[in-house]
Amino acid sequence: MSDPLRIIFMGTPDFAVPSLQALLDCPDQVVAVVCQPDRRQGRGKKLCPPPVKVLAEEAEIPVFQPTCICDDELLATITALQPDLIVVTAYGRILPAQILNLPRFGTINVHGSLLPKYRGAAPIQWAVINGENETGVTIMQMDEGVDTGDILLPITIPITEEETSGTLFGKLANLGGQALFEALSRIKQGDLPSTPQDDALSCSAPMLKKEMGHLDWSKSAQNPHCLIRGLDPWPSAYGFIDKRRFRFFKPQVKIGRAHV
């Protein structure tokens, strides 16, 4: 039996929590967690910790929250921890080469799409907006590009006609944890070959903007059907009827017309 890996986990939001939990459930050792700083939220602007930090502290794992990922002090801290592997899930910042290449197994990422499709910040939403029939998660070896590293383990799930980006987030977050658990076992066994991405098949998934939610009634029913679901819960779709502004959720497409 191989020795347990020393792992540093880097992640911030709810989507990353199942990945961290998978690491806590495996026989390896999470020696530290890196996440973004606490943010002020809500009307009262209360300072709130990221969900990953909450879980890490419950597990009594050291947490680091640098304001700058290129900070020399952070690099020194990570180096001193002697990680065998860094795992990243929705950390929210681009990592420098000094961190990516530090561990002996490098740095792997849990990405919410079937790469090379939907590289970028909002892969789950864009898969729904564009009317994809399936999506999934990809465990990939990170390089200095944005989601351009070699593919290690893709897992596919269908996108139903009722699926929203919100419901898909939960499914893919849990799937990411499952995929990560399997990937770690195979990495230690030397049974996880890498496959370079085909750039010709790639497409981007940029961050969403509020103005994207304005529905164009001149387009086919399928377009607003996908857009409404893809922008649910944020920033949500809206349109004007008799000069009144409405927000739209749970659309249904039927022959001849669309019902929302």
C-alpha positions in Angstrom: 0.0 0.0 0.0 1.4 3.4 -1.0 2.0 6.1 1.6 -0.7 8.7 2.1 -0.3 11.8 -0.1 0.3 15.2 1.5 -2.4 17.4 -0.2 -3.0 21.1 -0.3 -6.6 22.0 -1.3 -7.4 25.3 -3.0 -11.1 26.3 -3.3 -13.6 28.8 -2.1 -17.4 28.5 -2.8 -20.1 25.9 -2.2 -19.1 24.1 -5.4 -15.7 23.2 -3.9 -17.1 21.8 -0.7 -17.8 18.2 -2.0 -14.2 18.1 -3.4 -12.7 19.0 0.0 -15.0 16.4 1.7 -13.8 13.8 -0.8 -10.2 14.5 0.2 -11.1 14.3 3.9 -12.8 10.9 3.3 -9.8 9.4 1.5 -6.7 7.9 3.2 -4.5 10.8 2.2 -3.7 13.9 4.3 -5.0 17.4 3.7 -2.2 19.5 5.2 -3.7 22.9 4.4 -6.5 24.7 2.7 -6.2 27.9 0.7 -9.3 30.0 -0.1 -10.2 33.6 -0.9 -10.6 36.1 2.0 -13.8 36.5 3.9 -16.3 38.7 2.2 -19.1 41.1 3.4 -22.5 39.8 2.3 -26.2 40.7 2.7 -27.8 44.0 3.6 -26.0 44.1 6.8 -22.6 43.6 5.1 -21.6 41.0 7.6 -18.2 39.5 7.2 -18.7 35.9 6.1 -16.2 33.1 5.6 -16.2 31.1 2.4 -17.9 27.7 2.6 -14.6 25.8 2.1 -13.1 27.6 5.1 -16.0 26.6 7.3 -15.5 22.9 6.5 -11.7 23.1 6.8 -12.0 24.7 10.3 -14.5 22.0 11.3 -11.9 19.4 10.3 -9.2 21.4 12.1 -7.1 22.0 9.0 -5.0 25.1 8.7 -6.5 27.7 6.4 -4.7 30.4 4.5 -6.5 33.3 2.8 -4.0 35.4 0.8 -5.1 38.6 -0.8 -2.5 38.0 -3.5 -1.8 34.5 -4.9 1.6 35.6 -6.0 2.7 36.5 -2.5 6.2 35.3 -1.7 5.1 34.4 1.9 2.4 32.1 0.6 4.8 30.4 -1.7 7.2 29.9 1.2 4.4 28.5 3.4 3.3 26.0 0.7 6.8 24.9 0.0 7.5 24.3 3.7 4.4 22.0 3.8 6.0 19.7 1.2 2.9 18.8 -0.7 2.8 15.8 -3.0 -0.2 17.2 -4.8 -2.3 20.4 -5.0 -6.0 20.0 -5.7 -8.0 23.0 -7.0 -11.7 23.4 -7.3 -13.2 26.8 -8.0 -10.5 28.7 -6.2 -11.2 31.8 -8.3 -7.7 33.0 -9.2 -5.1 32.0 -11.8 -2.2 30.2 -10.2 1.4 31.0 -11.0 3.8 28.4 -12.4 5.8 28.3 -9.1 2.8 26.9 -7.3 1.5 24.7 -10.1 4.7 22.8 -10.5 5.8 22.6 -6.9 4.4 19.2 -5.9 5.8 16.0 -7.3 2.4 15.1 -8.8 1.8 18.7 -9.9 -1.6 20.4 -9.5 -4.9 19.0 -10.6 -8.3 20.7 -11.1 -11.9 19.8 -10.8 -13.6 21.6 -13.7 -17.4 21.8 -14.2 -17.6 20.9 -17.9 -16.4 18.2 -20.4 -13.2 19.8 -21.6 -12.1 21.2 -24.0 -15.7 22.6 -24.2 -16.5 25.5 -21.9 -13.2 26.7 -20.6 -13.6 29.6 -18.2 -15.5 31.0 -15.2 -19.1 29.9 -16.0 -19.0 26.5 -17.7 -22.2 25.1 -16.1 -24.3 28.1 -17.0 -23.1 28.2 -20.6 -23.8 24.5 -21.2 -27.4 25.1 -20.3 -27.7 28.4 -22.2 -26.3 26.8 -25.3 -28.8 23.9 -25.1 -26.3 21.1 -24.5 -27.8 17.6 -23.9 -25.0 16.6 -21.6 -22.2 18.0 -19.5 -20.0 16.7 -16.7 -16.8 17.2 -14.7 -13.2 16.9 -15.8 -10.3 16.2 -13.6 -7.4 17.8 -15.4 -3.7 18.4 -14.9 -3.3 22.2 -14.6 -0.9 24.3 -16.6 -0.5 28.0 -16.9 -3.4 28.4 -19.4 -7.0 28.8 -18.5 -8.4 25.3 -18.3 -6.0 24.1 -21.0 -4.2 21.3 -19.2 -4.2 17.6 -20.1 -7.5 15.7 -19.4 -7.1 13.0 -16.7 -10.7 11.8 -15.9 -14.0 13.1 -17.5 -17.3 11.9 -16.2 -20.6 12.7 -18.1 -24.2 13.3 -17.0 -27.2 14.4 -19.0 -28.8 17.8 -19.0 -32.6 17.5 -18.8 -35.1 20.0 -20.2 -36.0 21.0 -16.7 -32.4 21.5 -15.5 -31.3 24.9 -14.4 -27.7 26.0 -13.7 -28.6 26.0 -10.1 -29.7 22.4 -10.0 -26.8 21.4 -12.2 -24.4 23.1 -9.8 -25.3 20.8 -7.0 -25.1 17.7 -9.2 -21.8 18.6 -10.7 -20.3 19.6 -7.3 -21.1 16.1 -5.9 -19.9 14.5 -9.1 -16.7 16.4 -8.8 -16.1 15.0 -5.4 -16.7 11.4 -6.6 -14.4 11.9 -9.6 -11.7 13.4 -7.4 -11.8 10.4 -5.1 -11.4 8.0 -8.0 -8.6 10.1 -9.6 -6.5 10.1 -6.4 -6.6 6.4 -6.2 -5.6 6.0 -9.8 -2.8 8.6 -9.5 -1.2 6.7 -6.7 -1.5 3.5 -8.7 0.0 5.1 -11.8 -3.1 4.2 -13.7 -4.4 7.6 -14.8 -3.0 8.5 -18.2 -3.3 12.1 -19.5 -4.8 13.2 -22.8 -3.9 16.6 -24.3 -6.9 18.8 -25.1 -7.9 19.4 -28.7 -7.9 23.2 -29.0 -10.0 23.0 -32.2 -12.9 21.6 -30.1 -12.7 24.2 -27.4 -15.1 27.0 -26.6 -15.1 29.6 -23.8 -17.4 30.2 -20.9 -17.0 33.8 -19.8 -18.4 35.3 -16.6 -22.1 36.2 -16.8 -23.5 39.7 -16.9 -26.8 41.0 -15.7 -27.7 42.4 -19.1 -27.5 38.9 -20.6 -30.9 38.2 -19.0 -32.9 40.4 -21.3 -35.1 38.1 -23.4 -35.5 38.6 -27.1 -39.0 37.5 -28.0 -38.2 37.5 -31.7 -36.0 34.4 -31.3 -37.1 30.8 -31.3 -38.7 29.3 -28.2 -35.7 27.1 -27.6 -33.5 30.2 -27.1 -35.4 31.8 -24.2 -36.1 28.3 -22.8 -32.4 27.7 -22.5 -31.5 31.2 -21.4 -34.0 31.3 -18.6 -32.7 28.0 -17.2 -29.1 28.9 -17.7 -29.4 32.2 -15.8 -31.4 30.7 -12.9 -30.7 31.5 -10.1 -28.3 34.4 -11.2 -28.6 36.8 -12.8 -32.0 35.6 -13.9 -33.9 36.3 -17.1 -36.3 39.2 -17.6 -38.5 40.6 -20.3 -41.1 43.2 -20.9 -44.8 42.6 -21.5 -47.0 45.7 -22.0 -44.1 47.8 -20.8 -44.0 45.9 -17.5 -40.8 44.1 -16.5 -41.1 40.5 -15.5 -38.6 37.9 -14.3 -38.9 34.4 -15.7 -38.3 30.9 -14.2 -39.3 27.3 -15.1 -40.1 27.6 -18.8 -41.8 24.9 -20.8 -41.5 24.4 -24.5 -44.5 23.1 -26.4 -45.3 22.7 -30.0 -46.4 26.0 -31.5 -45.5 28.2 -28.6 -43.5 28.6 -25.4 -45.0 28.8 -21.9 -43.1 30.4 -19.1 
